[in-house]
Amino acid sequence: MTFWNRKSDRSKFANTGSLLICGLLAGVVVAAASFPAVAMSGLAAKAGSQGFAELPSELAQQSAPQVTRIFASDGKTQLAVMYDEFRSDVPLKDISKTMRDAIVAAEDHQFYEHNGVDLKGVARAFVNNQNNGSKQGASTLTMQYVRMSLAYSAKTPQQAIDATKDSPERKLTEMKYALQVSKELSKEQVLERYLNMAPFGNGAYGVYAGSQVYFKKKPKDLTVAEAALLAGMVKAPTSFDPTTTTGYPQALTRRDYIIDNMQDLGYVTPEQAKEAKAVKLGRTTNRPGNGCVSVAKNNWGFFCDYFYRWWLDQEAFGATTYDRERQLKSGGYQIVTSLDIKAQSAARKRIQEQASDNNRNALLLAGIEPGTGRVRSLATNRKFKLDDPNKPQNEISSNPELAAKGIRSTYPNTTNPIITGGGDIVGYQSGSVFKMLTMVAALENGYELSHSIKEGNRYKSGYIVGYGDPTACKGTNLYCPENAYKALKGTFNMWSGFAKSVNTYFVPLQEQVGAEKVVDVAKRFGIQFRDKGDAERANGKESAHQWGAFTLGVSASTPLDIANAYATLAGDGMYCKPTPVQKITAADGTKVDAGKPQCKRVTSKDVARKALDAARCPVGDQAQLGNCGGSTEGNAAPTVGHPVFGKTGTTDSYRTAALVIGTTSLVMAGYQVNPDWAAHDDQFTEHTVHQATYRALGDFMDGKPQEQFKRPGE
């Protein structure tokens, strides 16, 4: 909605002072008694003389705080609402006549007769207050609207105080503004803006919110009894709150008083008034949830939080995170996110089949769309919820150091971004899924998929590590990786080496290409290097060159990082920055550009297509350009039932396990980790995360047409 703001300052008060105010009001009283038909504008000029005319009156339209609504990718399923004040404007045609009549009966019987200021009311209030009677304000609906507008548009705390404090200066200002507003707005426009701004208590601002909170209905459907209750609350929402013990009888009395006024003004018949007063007053409210902890379905919370963190990073919405949050919670945006309900439901379902929310080890699944970067799913076996410190549900941390301090774990409840990273979450080692980056670097530097390397089960590299390091060859300071099992040795190329995840193929391949070039591919493909130590090593030319274990996935990453890195292959070498948004519409209906796909070429089409061809092997599909010679998760392709590509990964002692698998439409990455203690002693069964991930992808792809990956040169 819009309201009016002052353009000139209020310093004129220093020159008008109390004498002006008293003179004005005294003139009003005398004139009201003698000449009740005199126009208010002429009377004000006579009573206030020159000073009144000099007070500011030029007003400009502004926006009042509005609820922002967040939807799934279908544009219909509401995920969450975010607001500082729960308010959604509605046009007057969508507000029942009963509600319009009720607010006039409650606050301003002469609303349709005066020019913004009720002359008789001012006179009556002045005389009454001067004679020490019960305090009367004589504020018309228009003056109340002005007061709320000035309070909302205040630029400083003092302006906010001045707009609402009980003083003759404020009253005089309201009168001047009200006269101006009445010249520029019709009665219907004033009434619409007033009803959309007024407070109704219990977090409800505006008549739409009031109707929802107290009656769970739209304003156009309000009955006489309901409208009278809402109208009665505007004067003092706390005092007339029907949900409190002290407020209930006061709310009932005031409701019935307003119904009587409606009868006296001819808005309802005696029979209608009697019927309305017989309606029992409710004692409960339907206060809407606010933010990501109040999503419609709890498993949507992690995506909602990802969107929220994304929004706070967007400079388009303000210079600071505070400004951006205010925009989000007061801007009245309609936001269609990228969350695909089918993909999300499938991910959550398949996770629950493998691990409960009370399992200390987390299954983390992220899904992203190639070619756009739109994040389609974020799911885990956790509840998106703050653990109550007074009644904690979370177990003591499995990390002995944290447990000794009494620190609790992140299960079953957490609001940490454990799937996407951020804050203190830097990610997790994911193992051999990083080998794809080495393959891309090799292809970029002239090596072909057929490039062969012959090695045994153990490889003595030229990478230097410390003497005595468990990864060093005995008696040396050279890095000596081994394969997962001793029989895995011989001659391999990129198809077979990737299919069987041969460490003694990819470490020497990385040596031949240059580890720093592999790290560069990782950066281009969106690996974030959130861990400080990883970032320092990745950004140092010599340290990157000596990072022998990089190809084996020792750098921290998240499922979203890896899903998007592999989506870059499916996107023909176009890296698209992850986005949780499809469309943002401002309150005035204009489209906001923020969140649109931001894609750039990071490798050639042919390199991407060649690497993807080899990546079909590990997940049980068939390469088009060569022979796989095996797989590490052969059940994936037949389960999905579509052409797929991807890679498995584990770390030492199976402390983490991963699977990334994708089609032309969606790439999903799943991690099995302990978010509280990376050095845990559980040995994961990798099939747990494998099955959750490829089954979730299969569910999403069910019913979709087959689409084959393109060959190089096509």
Buried (B, 14 or more C-beta within 10 A) or exposed (E): BBBBBBEEEBEBBEEBEEEBBEBBBBBBBBBBEEEEEEEBEEBBBBBBBEBBEBBBBEBEEEBBBBBBBBBBBEEEBEBBBBBBBBBBBBEBEBBBEBBBBBBBBBBBBBBEEBBBBBBBBBBBBBBBBEEEEEEBBBBBBBBBBBBBBBBBBBEEEEBBEBBEEEEBBBBBBBBBBBBBBBEEBEBEEBBBBBBBBBBBBBBBBBBBBBBBBBBEEBBBEBBBBBBBBBBBBBBBBEBBBBBBEEBBEBBBEBBBBBBBBBBEEEBBEEEBBEBBBEBEBBEEBEBBEBBBBBBBEBBBBBBBBBBBBBBBEBEEBBEEBEEBBBBBBBBBBBBBBBBBBBBBBBBBBBBBEBBEBEBBBBBBBBBBBBBBBBBBBBBBBBBBBEBEEEEEBBBBBBBEEBBEEEEBBBBBBBBBBBBBBBEEBBBBBBBBBBBBBBBBBBBBEEBEBEBEBEBEBBBBBEBBBEEEBEBBBEEEEBBBBBBBEEEBBBEBBBBBBBBBBBBBBBBBBBBBBBBBBBBBBBBBBBBBBBBEEBBEBBEBEEBBBBBBBBBBBBBBBBBBBBBBBBBBBBBBBBBBEBBBBBBBBBBEEEEBEEBBBEBEBBBBBBBBBBBBBBBBBBBBBEBBBBEBBBBBBBBBBEBBBBBBBBBBBBBEEBBBBBBBBBBBBBBBBBBBBBBBBBEBEBEBEBBBBBBBBBBBBBBBBEEEEEEEBBEBEE
